[in-house]
Amino acid sequence: MRTGSIGTIALLMGLMTIAPLSIDMFLPSLPMMIDEFNVSASTMQLTVTTFLLAFSASQLVFGPLSDRFGRRPIMIWGLLLFLLGGFVSLFAQTGMMLIVGRIIQGFGGGAAPVIARAIVLDVFEGKRAAKIFAYITIATPLAPAIAPIIGGILQSLFDWHAVFITLIAIGIILISLYLMLLSETNKNIDRLALNPKVLIRNYTRLGTHRIFIINVLLMGLMFSAQLVFISGSSFVLIDELGLSPLHFGFSFAFVAVGIMGGAYLSSRMMDKYTSVNVVGVGVLTAMIGSCCMFFFALNSVTHVFAVVLPMFFISAGFGVSRPPVMASAMLPFRDIAGMASAGLGFLQMLIASFYNIAFSSFFSIDQLALAVGILLAVTTAFIIFTVDCWIHRSQHER
């Protein structure tokens, strides 16, 4: 198949859905699993957070490995680990064993998005790469849109075991399609990519690049707001506001549609406006949405739409800003695409995971705490974006 074909783009979209499928399909089962495993809500939340930590850390491994040995073999090994973790989780008898399975699953799943992003830079250039990222961002929210619905149906008809059986089946399908549809795209394999001196030099290059750092912070903080909602929404919407698992799935899908709409708007805006302007629209939209959510919670508006509707706009802001942020961070590093993709993915997840851990440690999950956690993350992103724009403008005026 031609590397830049629609089929290839569709496959990349599928590979980018590993994390949202593995997390969001699982969410409707969390309250019931607390009783079955006889653990606290904060312990069960670790099945989400540890998955993301392993998922983000593994990208630092798989990115450089794909620069050295090629995208294809590393992707296959990663997806096989994802399957292994799925089986461990499926047969878990204790909360700790479930967490171990999720760590393995997350570690293996990290290969999919980091290598998929690198493939985009292998195949596409400049604005075309940014538009491909936008197309992927439009499509990938379908996963968090439908995953909770599927998870709610599976939980209602069967139990949480059915969720992991489904994830295992998805992993098998992705491996099969990758083997059939996509050949090796890394035509410039770097045999020194794993040399310690080269690794240090390249990571130093990433870590000292102002544009890379700013965009990583923006992605990490905007995703932190998403992760607070992802890990806490089932407890607020199901336990506090009384939604059924199935209706929770539809509410979650509504929020995910916001990301899709934002990404579509982003792809249209990039033809007319600069990346900075597009990112600004996204961050401002998220800021307005988070302020509304906090206002509703502070005034005890205990209605589902007081949570879901503001989150729709926060997610739309994330969808608008994510494609240009991702492209701006990675495009200066085409020669180390795997490592740049790994650094971006790892740091985004690291920021969001530790933010979520801190949030869970200091707040008991309720509507107001959820709103505060989201508002703090988005406000910090807004401040960083505003200050960076002001500094950049001041330097140009001198």
LINWOWO-V41435 format. One record per backbone hydrogen bond with DSSP energy under -0.5 kcal/mol. NH is the residue of the N-H (numbers start at 1). CO is the residue of the C=O. E is the energy in kcal/mol with one decimal. If there is no record, write none. Layout:
BEGIN
{{NH;CO;E} {NH;CO;E}}
END
This chain:
BEGIN
{{5;2;-1.9} {9;5;-2.1} {10;6;-2.6} {11;7;-2.2} {12;8;-2.5} {13;9;-2.2} {14;10;-2.1} {15;11;-2.4} {16;12;-1.9} {17;14;-1.1} {18;15;-1.1} {21;17;-2.5} {22;18;-2.2} {23;19;-1.9} {24;20;-2.6} {25;21;-1.4} {26;23;-0.6} {27;23;-0.8} {28;24;-0.5} {29;26;-1.0} {30;26;-0.5} {30;27;-1.5} {33;29;-2.4} {34;30;-1.7} {35;31;-0.9} {36;32;-1.9} {37;33;-2.7} {38;34;-0.7} {39;34;-1.7} {44;40;-2.2} {45;41;-2.0} {46;42;-0.7} {46;43;-0.8} {47;44;-1.4} {48;45;-1.4} {49;45;-2.2} {50;46;-3.0} {52;48;-1.9} {53;49;-2.4} {54;50;-2.6} {55;51;-2.6} {56;52;-2.6} {57;53;-2.7} {58;54;-2.3} {59;55;-0.6} {59;56;-0.7} {60;56;-0.6} {60;57;-1.2} {61;57;-0.6} {61;58;-0.9} {62;58;-3.0} {63;59;-2.2} {64;60;-0.6} {65;61;-1.8} {66;62;-2.1} {67;63;-1.4} {68;64;-1.8} {69;65;-3.4} {70;66;-1.0} {74;70;-0.8} {75;71;-2.1} {76;72;-2.0} {77;73;-2.1} {78;74;-2.2} {79;75;-2.4} {80;76;-2.0} {81;77;-1.8} {82;78;-1.9} {83;79;-1.9} {84;80;-2.1} {85;81;-2.5} {86;82;-1.7} {87;83;-2.0} {88;84;-2.2} {89;85;-2.4} {90;86;-2.3} {91;87;-1.8} {92;89;-1.2} {98;94;-2.0} {99;95;-2.1} {100;96;-2.3} {101;97;-2.5} {102;98;-2.3} {103;99;-2.1} {104;100;-2.3} {105;101;-2.6} {106;102;-2.8} {107;103;-2.7} {108;104;-2.4} {109;105;-2.4} {110;106;-1.3} {111;108;-1.5} {112;109;-1.2} {113;109;-0.7} {114;110;-1.2} {115;111;-1.9} {116;112;-2.1} {117;113;-2.6} {118;114;-1.5} {119;115;-2.4} {120;116;-1.6} {121;117;-1.5} {122;118;-2.1} {123;119;-2.0} {124;120;-3.0} {128;125;-1.3} {129;125;-1.0} {130;126;-1.6} {131;127;-2.4} {132;128;-2.2} {133;129;-2.3} {134;130;-1.8} {135;131;-2.7} {136;132;-2.6} {137;133;-2.2} {138;134;-2.0} {139;135;-2.1} {140;136;-3.1} {141;137;-0.7} {142;139;-2.2} {143;140;-1.8} {144;140;-0.7} {145;141;-1.8} {146;142;-2.7} {147;143;-3.0} {148;144;-0.6} {150;146;-2.8} {151;147;-3.3} {152;148;-2.8} {153;149;-2.4} {154;150;-2.9} {155;151;-2.6} {156;152;-2.2} {157;153;-2.7} {158;154;-2.9} {162;159;-1.2} {163;159;-0.5} {163;160;-0.8} {164;160;-1.1} {165;161;-1.9} {166;162;-2.0} {167;163;-2.1} {168;164;-2.2} {169;165;-2.0} {170;166;-2.2} {171;167;-2.2} {172;168;-2.1} {173;169;-2.1} {174;170;-2.5} {175;171;-2.2} {176;172;-2.2} {177;173;-2.6} {178;174;-2.4} {179;175;-2.2} {180;176;-1.8} {181;177;-2.9} {182;178;-1.8} {183;181;-0.5} {187;185;-1.4} {190;67;-2.2} {191;189;-0.8} {193;190;-1.6} {195;192;-1.7} {199;195;-3.0} {200;196;-2.5} {201;197;-2.4} {202;198;-2.8} {203;199;-2.7} {204;200;-2.3} {205;201;-2.1} {206;202;-2.0} {207;203;-2.8} {208;204;-1.2} {209;206;-1.3} {210;208;-0.7} {213;209;-2.4} {214;210;-2.6} {215;211;-2.1} {216;212;-2.3} {217;213;-2.4} {218;214;-2.3} {219;215;-2.5} {220;216;-3.0} {221;217;-2.5} {222;218;-2.4} {223;219;-2.3} {224;220;-1.6} {225;221;-1.6} {226;222;-1.3} {227;223;-2.9} {228;224;-2.4} {229;225;-1.7} {230;226;-2.8} {231;227;-2.9} {232;228;-1.6} {233;229;-2.5} {236;232;-1.7} {237;233;-3.4} {238;234;-2.0} {239;234;-1.0} {240;235;-1.4} {241;236;-2.0} {242;238;-0.7} {243;237;-2.9} {248;244;-2.6} {249;245;-1.8} {250;246;-1.6} {251;247;-2.2} {252;248;-2.8} {253;249;-2.1} {254;250;-2.0} {255;251;-1.6} {256;252;-2.1} {257;253;-1.9} {258;254;-0.8} {258;255;-0.9} {259;255;-0.8} {260;256;-1.6} {261;257;-2.9} {262;258;-2.4} {263;259;-2.6} {264;260;-2.4} {265;261;-2.4} {266;262;-2.3} {267;263;-2.3} {268;264;-1.6} {269;265;-2.5} {270;266;-1.9} {271;268;-0.9} {272;269;-1.6} {273;269;-2.9} {278;274;-2.0} {279;275;-2.7} {280;276;-2.3} {281;277;-2.0} {282;278;-1.9} {283;279;-2.7} {284;280;-2.4} {285;281;-2.2} {286;282;-2.2} {287;283;-2.1} {288;284;-2.3} {289;285;-2.2} {290;286;-2.5} {291;287;-2.0} {292;288;-2.0} {293;289;-2.2} {294;290;-2.2} {295;291;-2.3} {296;292;-2.5} {297;293;-2.3} {298;294;-2.7} {299;295;-1.5} {300;297;-1.5} {301;296;-2.8} {302;300;-1.5} {303;301;-1.7} {306;303;-1.1} {307;303;-0.6} {307;304;-1.5} {308;304;-2.8} {309;305;-1.4} {310;305;-0.6} {311;307;-1.5} {312;308;-1.7} {313;309;-1.3} {314;310;-2.1} {315;311;-2.6} {316;312;-2.0} {317;313;-2.2} {318;314;-1.9} {319;315;-2.5} {320;316;-2.2} {321;317;-2.2} {322;318;-2.2} {323;319;-0.7} {324;320;-0.6} {325;321;-2.0} {326;322;-2.8} {327;323;-2.5} {328;324;-2.5} {329;325;-1.9} {330;326;-1.7} {331;327;-2.6} {333;330;-2.4} {334;331;-0.8} {336;333;-1.2} {337;334;-1.1} {340;336;-2.9} {341;337;-2.7} {342;338;-2.2} {343;339;-3.1} {344;340;-2.4} {345;341;-2.6} {346;342;-3.0} {347;343;-2.3} {348;344;-2.1} {349;345;-2.2} {350;346;-3.1} {351;347;-2.6} {352;348;-2.1} {353;349;-3.1} {354;350;-2.5} {355;351;-2.0} {356;352;-2.3} {357;353;-2.4} {358;354;-2.5} {359;355;-2.5} {360;356;-2.7} {361;357;-1.8} {362;358;-1.7} {363;359;-2.0} {370;366;-2.4} {371;367;-2.0} {372;368;-2.5} {373;369;-2.6} {374;370;-2.0} {375;371;-2.5} {376;372;-2.5} {377;373;-1.4} {378;374;-2.3} {379;375;-2.7} {380;376;-1.9} {381;377;-1.9} {382;378;-2.6} {383;379;-2.4} {384;380;-2.4} {385;381;-2.6} {386;382;-2.4} {387;383;-2.7} {388;384;-2.4} {389;385;-2.2} {390;386;-2.2} {391;387;-2.6} {392;388;-2.7} {393;389;-2.4} {394;390;-2.3} {395;391;-2.2} {396;392;-1.6} {397;393;-1.6} {398;394;-0.7}}
END
